[in-house]
C-alpha cells in the first residue's frame, strides 16, 4: 500500500512544498501522513478514489 504522501505527489494536486529529504526521514513519515490525512477534505478523498478507477 502506498503512503498518502506518495499518492498525492503522483496526483495532479501533488504538493511539492515539502522537501524530498524530509519525506524520506522515517521518523517524520507517520506524523506527516497523519497531518495530510487531517488536511485532506472529503472532496480530495473522493477525487483520489475516482482516479483509481
N, C-alpha and C positions, 0 to 999 in steps of 0.2 A: 504494500500500500504506500502510495506516495505521500509525502508530507504536504500539508496545506500550502506551505511556502512554495514548494516546487510546482504545485498545480497552478498557483496564482502567477508564478513567474512565467510559466509556459502559456498562460492565457493572454487574452487581448488586454486585460487590465493589470498586467504584470507590474509590480511595484519595484522599481529599480533604485529606490532611495536608500535601501538597506545594503551596505557593502557585503560582497560575497564572503569575505573572511569572517564577518560577524555571524552570518548564517551558518557557516561551516563549523563554528565552535560548538561542540556538543552541549556544553553546559548551558548555553542560551537557547538551544533548539526547542525544548518543550515549552519554556516560558514564552518564547516568541510565537510559537504556534498557538498557544493559548490566547495571546493577545490578538492575533489575527482572527481567531475564531470569534472572539468577543466583538471585534470591529466589523466582521462580515455581516452584512444585512441579509434579510430573508431573500431579497431580490438577487443578491450575488449568489446565494446558495442555489436558488432555482436556476440561475444562469449557468453555473458550473454543471449542474445535473443535466441541463439541456445540451451543453457542449459535448457530453459523453455519448449522447445518442447517435 
